[in-house]
Amino acid sequence: MNNLPAVISCQGLNKSFLDGQAKIEVLKDIDFQVQAGEQVAIVGASGSGKSTLLHILGGLDKPTQGQVLVNGQAIHKLTEARRCELRNQALGFIYQFHHLLPEFTALENVCIPLLLRDMSVKEAQEKAAHLLTQVGLQARLTHRIGELSGGERQRTAIARALVTEPRCILADEPTGNLDKKTAERVYEAMLELNKQWGTSIVLVTHDLHLAERMDRILTIENGRLQNWQA
C-alpha cells in the first residue's frame, strides 16, 4: 500500500439551487473516493445529477456544501488560476461532444495542453504523435477535425485528455453519440491506456454494458450516491 492520498475525495457534498421559491436538491451528502488506477462508473436516470457531480469533482462547478479534494488539495478553495493549474496537472476531461478546435489538426489539438505547460513545440508534437498512434490515429495526425469521423474525433479527444498523464480522467457519456462498434473501440482505447498508465477513470454513462466493465458501479438516486444493485 502507498501513502498517496486518494486521487479524488469528496466529503459531505451537497448541491442545490432555487427554482422560484422552491429549493431543488440535486446532490445530498455525498462521500466518495477514487483511488489511483481505479475505474468507477456512475449511472442514474436522466437528470439525476450525474453530470453535475462530475463537474463538481473536476472543479468546473461549485458545491453548495462540502468539499472536493484533488491530489489532497481542496479544489474549490483555490484561486481560479491555481484551480486551472491543478486541473491541467491532475485531471483529464472527455465529453460526449469532443470540444476539439476545428481549425487545428488532430496533432495540434493534442499538443495544446502540453504547450500550456510551456513544453517545447517539438517535444509536445512528439508526445502527442505517440499518443495518437496508441489510439490508432497515426495516419490522421495532420487531418483537421472536420476531416475525421466521429470515432476518430473522440479518440483524438481521449488522446488530448491523456497527453498530460493526468491522475484521473473524468468522462461524461464519452461514447453517447457513437454507434455501438465505434463506441466499443473508443472505450477499449480508454481502458488500454488506463492499464498502461494507471490513470483512474470516473465514467458517467447510461450504457450498463460499458459500466459493468469498470471496477465498480455507483448509482445516483434521489440525489444520493450508492453502490449499484441490478
GUFIPA-946415 format. One record per residue (C-alpha): residue in three letters; x, y, z. Coordinates in nm, 3 decimals, always signed. Layout:
<torbas>
TORBA/Ala/X/Y/Z
...
</torbas>
This chain:
<torbas>
TORBA/Met/+0.000/+0.000/+0.000
TORBA/Asn/+0.127/+0.351/-0.077
TORBA/Asn/+0.067/+0.661/+0.128
TORBA/Leu/-0.057/+0.873/-0.158
TORBA/Pro/-0.391/+1.047/-0.099
TORBA/Ala/-0.693/+0.939/-0.300
TORBA/Val/-0.687/+1.095/-0.645
TORBA/Ile/-1.029/+1.247/-0.576
TORBA/Ser/-1.211/+1.259/-0.245
TORBA/Cys/-1.529/+1.442/-0.157
TORBA/Gln/-1.689/+1.479/+0.182
TORBA/Gly/-2.040/+1.589/+0.271
TORBA/Leu/-2.104/+1.709/-0.082
TORBA/Asn/-2.436/+1.884/-0.143
TORBA/Lys/-2.563/+2.079/-0.443
TORBA/Ser/-2.891/+2.268/-0.455
TORBA/Phe/-3.045/+2.561/-0.638
TORBA/Leu/-3.359/+2.770/-0.622
TORBA/Asp/-3.637/+2.731/-0.877
TORBA/Gly/-3.856/+3.026/-0.797
TORBA/Gln/-3.903/+2.983/-0.422
TORBA/Ala/-3.857/+2.608/-0.430
TORBA/Lys/-3.522/+2.460/-0.326
TORBA/Ile/-3.411/+2.180/-0.559
TORBA/Glu/-3.160/+1.940/-0.405
TORBA/Val/-2.954/+1.780/-0.680
TORBA/Leu/-2.688/+1.608/-0.467
TORBA/Lys/-2.720/+1.510/-0.100
TORBA/Asp/-2.445/+1.421/+0.149
TORBA/Ile/-2.214/+1.250/-0.098
TORBA/Asp/-1.893/+1.093/+0.034
TORBA/Phe/-1.682/+0.948/-0.245
TORBA/Gln/-1.323/+0.850/-0.316
TORBA/Val/-1.135/+0.743/-0.627
TORBA/Gln/-0.806/+0.559/-0.576
TORBA/Ala/-0.509/+0.553/-0.811
TORBA/Gly/-0.579/+0.341/-1.118
TORBA/Glu/-0.941/+0.274/-1.018
TORBA/Gln/-1.221/+0.262/-1.276
TORBA/Val/-1.557/+0.388/-1.148
TORBA/Ala/-1.883/+0.411/-1.341
TORBA/Ile/-2.165/+0.640/-1.227
TORBA/Val/-2.511/+0.561/-1.358
TORBA/Gly/-2.857/+0.702/-1.295
TORBA/Ala/-3.170/+0.833/-1.460
TORBA/Ser/-3.159/+1.137/-1.685
TORBA/Gly/-3.149/+1.449/-1.469
TORBA/Ser/-3.032/+1.259/-1.161
TORBA/Gly/-2.724/+1.476/-1.115
TORBA/Lys/-2.454/+1.255/-1.272
TORBA/Ser/-2.303/+1.529/-1.485
TORBA/Thr/-2.338/+1.784/-1.204
TORBA/Leu/-2.137/+1.556/-0.976
TORBA/Leu/-1.869/+1.510/-1.242
TORBA/His/-1.841/+1.886/-1.296
TORBA/Ile/-1.804/+1.944/-0.922
TORBA/Leu/-1.538/+1.673/-0.896
TORBA/Gly/-1.345/+1.850/-1.173
TORBA/Gly/-1.378/+2.196/-1.021
TORBA/Leu/-1.600/+2.317/-1.306
TORBA/Asp/-1.894/+2.376/-1.072
TORBA/Lys/-1.911/+2.456/-0.701
TORBA/Pro/-2.091/+2.252/-0.433
TORBA/Thr/-2.341/+2.421/-0.204
TORBA/Gln/-2.179/+2.241/+0.088
TORBA/Gly/-1.887/+2.005/+0.137
TORBA/Gln/-1.552/+1.992/-0.036
TORBA/Val/-1.366/+1.806/-0.309
TORBA/Leu/-1.000/+1.715/-0.269
TORBA/Val/-0.797/+1.657/-0.586
TORBA/Asn/-0.450/+1.521/-0.509
TORBA/Gly/-0.519/+1.618/-0.149
TORBA/Gln/-0.600/+1.982/-0.235
TORBA/Ala/-0.942/+2.140/-0.178
TORBA/Ile/-1.001/+2.244/-0.536
TORBA/His/-1.284/+2.490/-0.470
TORBA/Lys/-1.077/+2.682/-0.214
TORBA/Leu/-0.807/+2.763/-0.468
TORBA/Thr/-0.783/+3.077/-0.676
TORBA/Glu/-0.915/+3.041/-1.030
TORBA/Ala/-0.560/+3.043/-1.169
TORBA/Arg/-0.443/+2.774/-0.928
TORBA/Arg/-0.758/+2.568/-0.987
TORBA/Cys/-0.693/+2.573/-1.362
TORBA/Glu/-0.334/+2.472/-1.297
TORBA/Leu/-0.442/+2.178/-1.079
TORBA/Arg/-0.693/+2.064/-1.342
TORBA/Asn/-0.422/+2.076/-1.608
TORBA/Gln/-0.184/+1.878/-1.387
TORBA/Ala/-0.414/+1.616/-1.234
TORBA/Leu/-0.728/+1.578/-1.445
TORBA/Gly/-0.831/+1.499/-1.799
TORBA/Phe/-1.181/+1.558/-1.935
TORBA/Ile/-1.369/+1.369/-2.206
TORBA/Tyr/-1.720/+1.472/-2.308
TORBA/Gln/-1.993/+1.328/-2.528
TORBA/Phe/-1.917/+1.609/-2.772
TORBA/His/-1.545/+1.627/-2.823
TORBA/His/-1.492/+2.008/-2.792
TORBA/Leu/-1.190/+1.993/-3.022
TORBA/Leu/-1.080/+2.306/-3.209
TORBA/Pro/-1.191/+2.261/-3.572
TORBA/Glu/-0.933/+2.497/-3.722
TORBA/Phe/-0.649/+2.278/-3.595
TORBA/Thr/-0.529/+1.928/-3.685
TORBA/Ala/-0.559/+1.625/-3.459
TORBA/Leu/-0.192/+1.664/-3.368
TORBA/Glu/-0.228/+2.034/-3.287
TORBA/Asn/-0.534/+1.972/-3.069
TORBA/Val/-0.350/+1.713/-2.862
TORBA/Cys/-0.045/+1.941/-2.832
TORBA/Ile/-0.241/+2.227/-2.674
TORBA/Pro/-0.243/+2.104/-2.309
TORBA/Leu/+0.133/+2.046/-2.329
TORBA/Leu/+0.202/+2.388/-2.477
TORBA/Leu/+0.001/+2.539/-2.189
TORBA/Arg/+0.262/+2.378/-1.965
TORBA/Asp/+0.538/+2.557/-2.158
TORBA/Met/+0.666/+2.237/-2.319
TORBA/Ser/+0.861/+2.298/-2.638
TORBA/Val/+0.670/+2.258/-2.964
TORBA/Lys/+0.899/+1.975/-3.078
TORBA/Glu/+0.859/+1.778/-2.756
TORBA/Ala/+0.484/+1.838/-2.749
TORBA/Gln/+0.445/+1.716/-3.107
TORBA/Glu/+0.647/+1.403/-3.036
TORBA/Lys/+0.442/+1.315/-2.731
TORBA/Ala/+0.109/+1.396/-2.899
TORBA/Ala/+0.200/+1.190/-3.206
TORBA/His/+0.297/+0.894/-2.987
TORBA/Leu/-0.037/+0.901/-2.803
TORBA/Leu/-0.242/+0.945/-3.121
TORBA/Thr/-0.059/+0.642/-3.260
TORBA/Gln/-0.156/+0.447/-2.950
TORBA/Val/-0.525/+0.516/-3.019
TORBA/Gly/-0.487/+0.413/-3.384
TORBA/Leu/-0.469/+0.756/-3.549
TORBA/Gln/-0.112/+0.753/-3.679
TORBA/Ala/-0.240/+0.811/-4.034
TORBA/Arg/-0.460/+1.106/-3.932
TORBA/Leu/-0.218/+1.334/-3.745
TORBA/Thr/-0.231/+1.620/-3.996
TORBA/His/-0.602/+1.599/-4.071
TORBA/Arg/-0.824/+1.878/-3.945
TORBA/Ile/-1.106/+1.783/-3.711
TORBA/Gly/-1.372/+1.822/-3.980
TORBA/Glu/-1.195/+1.555/-4.185
TORBA/Leu/-1.221/+1.294/-3.908
TORBA/Ser/-1.506/+1.054/-3.840
TORBA/Gly/-1.700/+1.070/-3.513
TORBA/Gly/-1.498/+0.787/-3.364
TORBA/Glu/-1.170/+0.942/-3.477
TORBA/Arg/-1.266/+1.272/-3.320
TORBA/Gln/-1.349/+1.104/-2.992
TORBA/Arg/-1.022/+0.910/-2.992
TORBA/Thr/-0.844/+1.241/-3.055
TORBA/Ala/-1.028/+1.382/-2.752
TORBA/Ile/-0.912/+1.084/-2.545
TORBA/Ala/-0.553/+1.143/-2.655
TORBA/Arg/-0.584/+1.512/-2.562
TORBA/Ala/-0.721/+1.420/-2.218
TORBA/Leu/-0.440/+1.172/-2.152
TORBA/Val/-0.142/+1.355/-2.303
TORBA/Thr/-0.057/+1.533/-1.977
TORBA/Glu/-0.057/+1.195/-1.795
TORBA/Pro/-0.331/+1.303/-1.550
TORBA/Arg/-0.401/+1.101/-1.238
TORBA/Cys/-0.771/+1.081/-1.326
TORBA/Ile/-0.994/+1.104/-1.633
TORBA/Leu/-1.346/+1.243/-1.588
TORBA/Ala/-1.559/+1.117/-1.877
TORBA/Asp/-1.917/+1.234/-1.934
TORBA/Glu/-2.102/+1.000/-2.174
TORBA/Pro/-1.789/+0.978/-2.394
TORBA/Thr/-1.947/+0.726/-2.631
TORBA/Gly/-2.303/+0.860/-2.616
TORBA/Asn/-2.320/+0.990/-2.973
TORBA/Leu/-2.134/+0.700/-3.137
TORBA/Asp/-2.261/+0.381/-3.295
TORBA/Lys/-2.207/+0.059/-3.099
TORBA/Lys/-1.897/-0.059/-3.290
TORBA/Thr/-1.725/+0.279/-3.274
TORBA/Ala/-1.820/+0.320/-2.906
TORBA/Glu/-1.656/-0.012/-2.831
TORBA/Arg/-1.333/+0.093/-3.000
TORBA/Val/-1.326/+0.425/-2.814
TORBA/Tyr/-1.392/+0.251/-2.485
TORBA/Glu/-1.119/-0.006/-2.549
TORBA/Ala/-0.874/+0.276/-2.614
TORBA/Met/-0.963/+0.432/-2.277
TORBA/Leu/-0.922/+0.106/-2.088
TORBA/Glu/-0.594/+0.017/-2.257
TORBA/Leu/-0.441/+0.348/-2.162
TORBA/Asn/-0.580/+0.310/-1.811
TORBA/Lys/-0.393/-0.020/-1.780
TORBA/Gln/-0.070/+0.119/-1.926
TORBA/Trp/-0.051/+0.436/-1.720
TORBA/Gly/-0.254/+0.359/-1.409
TORBA/Thr/-0.479/+0.657/-1.475
TORBA/Ser/-0.803/+0.649/-1.277
TORBA/Ile/-1.132/+0.681/-1.468
TORBA/Val/-1.464/+0.820/-1.346
TORBA/Leu/-1.719/+0.747/-1.618
TORBA/Val/-2.072/+0.885/-1.630
TORBA/Thr/-2.275/+0.667/-1.864
TORBA/His/-2.622/+0.534/-1.936
TORBA/Asp/-2.471/+0.224/-2.101
TORBA/Leu/-2.472/-0.058/-1.845
TORBA/His/-2.276/-0.284/-2.078
TORBA/Leu/-1.985/-0.041/-2.059
TORBA/Ala/-2.036/+0.036/-1.690
TORBA/Glu/-2.018/-0.332/-1.594
TORBA/Arg/-1.661/-0.350/-1.724
TORBA/Met/-1.541/-0.098/-1.467
TORBA/Asp/-1.406/-0.188/-1.123
TORBA/Arg/-1.721/-0.067/-0.953
TORBA/Ile/-2.054/+0.094/-1.037
TORBA/Leu/-2.225/+0.363/-0.833
TORBA/Thr/-2.573/+0.498/-0.894
TORBA/Ile/-2.731/+0.834/-0.816
TORBA/Glu/-3.088/+0.811/-0.697
TORBA/Asn/-3.279/+1.091/-0.521
TORBA/Gly/-2.955/+1.286/-0.507
TORBA/Arg/-2.765/+1.018/-0.319
TORBA/Leu/-2.473/+0.808/-0.440
TORBA/Gln/-2.479/+0.439/-0.358
TORBA/Asn/-2.345/+0.104/-0.474
TORBA/Trp/-2.516/-0.034/-0.781
TORBA/Gln/-2.769/-0.313/-0.738
TORBA/Ala/-2.909/-0.472/-1.053
</torbas>
